[in-house]
Amino acid sequence: MKWEENVRRVVPYTPGEQPEKTGIIKLNTNENPYPPAPGVEAAMAAMEIDKLRLYPAFPEKTELAKALSEHYRIGTDQIFIGVGSDDVLSMAFLTFFNSGQPIFFPDITYSFYDVWAEVYKIPYEVKPLDESFQIRPQDYTQPNGGVVFPNPNAPTGELLSLDMVEEIVRNNRDVVVIVDEAYIDFGGTSALPLIEKYDNMLVVQTFSKSRSMAGMRIGYAMGQPRLIRYLNDVKYSVNSYTMNTAALALGVEAVRDEAYFEQCCHKIIQTRTRAEQELARLGFQFPKSCANFIFASHKSVSAREIFERLKENDIYVRWWDKERIKNFLRITIGTEEQMEALYQALEKIV
Ligand SMILES: *Cc1c(COP(=O)(O)O)cnc(C)c1O
């Protein structure tokens, strides 16, 4: 058919499975195993149905923007709020990566970056991680149309030091550098303070992992007001009302309960430390993780086999049939009990 010649064709991003089945142990999409802050539940119960008649407020004018601005000690004009960080990142690609020069990101990284580059027709070049899966800042010094990388990186979990992040930003002052901090709360140091110094740097975070609200879809970017204004201009030219009334209200409670947030992150970090010991004992190797997952490969049993055998036992982890990482599993840190069940299952498999 003639019209098909002009279709924007893309191979969409493939998220981890969301099985219908109940009673499974789900360690495949880096969701938080703990519920959102108690205030979120209370706010949900107290929500007035009549509010749903009205269009939602502009995110930057809401309590959520205020709560984030108080939490991070930056202005509300330094925060862009979107429907999960996927929406924020996608808007940032659309807004900032228009030079026609290739953008740079690692070869092993969040597998949405190449999808956005394809859909928006942004040329890109991937920069291989070194043998120990580290980002090499010196790879990001050639002329380019922008830089994006997660810190900690996904799916490796490796944290790049703040000095190295700054080195990348410093070497790329003529383009926008996006630091995707989806997992920063699990032991990393945020690059946020650098936004005061660098007008070309955007730090992106999300409520999906450390704040247990993946289903609510809230993400945000932080940067100097000029960057944020450009982002808002594009966002309001695509779809004005993307953040729904419920998300805007419930997100506030998650940000304000700092004690609960810290306690959840702390529990996950503790469970991760124990997981490192157990997985090492079972014959796995993995880079040091600063995220809520471990990227592990077994010395004798293939990742694919372990992945399939675990699934037969109703334990879901993530595996990619992809060069360089075929023999690795990405295992989300669950509760202590879920992880115990994992170790027991692994004991039999390996
Ligand atoms: C999970 C994740 C995101 C996006 O999460 P949202 O649910 O859209 O906020 C972005 N980047 C990385 C690296 C992630 O792992």
Ligand as a Chemical Component Dictionary entry (heavy atoms), coordinates in Angstrom:
data_LIG
# 
_chem_comp.id                   LIG 
_chem_comp.type                 NON-POLYMER 
_chem_comp.pdbx_formal_charge   0 
_chem_comp.three_letter_code    LIG 
# 
loop_
_chem_comp_atom.comp_id 
_chem_comp_atom.atom_id 
_chem_comp_atom.alt_atom_id 
_chem_comp_atom.type_symbol 
_chem_comp_atom.charge 
_chem_comp_atom.model_Cartn_x 
_chem_comp_atom.model_Cartn_y 
_chem_comp_atom.model_Cartn_z 
_chem_comp_atom.pdbx_ordinal 
LIG C1 C1 C 0 12.892 3.136 35.229 1  
LIG C2 C2 C 0 13.782 4.058 34.446 2  
LIG C3 C3 C 0 13.314 5.242 33.890 3  
LIG C4 C4 C 0 11.876 5.635 33.762 4  
LIG O1 O1 O 0 11.054 5.448 34.712 5  
LIG P1 P1 P 0 9.629  6.151 34.764 6  
LIG O2 O2 O 0 8.778  5.110 35.371 7  
LIG O3 O3 O 0 9.206  6.528 33.377 8  
LIG O4 O4 O 0 9.852  7.337 35.615 9  
LIG C5 C5 C 0 14.208 6.099 33.278 10 
LIG N1 N1 N 0 15.499 5.793 33.178 11 
LIG C6 C6 C 0 15.988 4.655 33.673 12 
LIG C7 C7 C 0 17.424 4.374 33.527 13 
LIG C8 C8 C 0 15.141 3.746 34.299 14 
LIG O5 O5 O 0 15.615 2.587 34.733 15 
# 
loop_
_chem_comp_bond.comp_id 
_chem_comp_bond.atom_id_1 
_chem_comp_bond.atom_id_2 
_chem_comp_bond.value_order 
_chem_comp_bond.pdbx_ordinal 
LIG C1 C2 SING 1  
LIG C2 C3 SING 2  
LIG C2 C8 DOUB 3  
LIG C3 C4 SING 4  
LIG C3 C5 DOUB 5  
LIG C4 O1 SING 6  
LIG O1 P1 SING 7  
LIG P1 O2 DOUB 8  
LIG P1 O3 SING 9  
LIG P1 O4 SING 10 
LIG C5 N1 SING 11 
LIG N1 C6 DOUB 12 
LIG C6 C7 SING 13 
LIG C6 C8 SING 14 
LIG C8 O5 SING 15 
# 
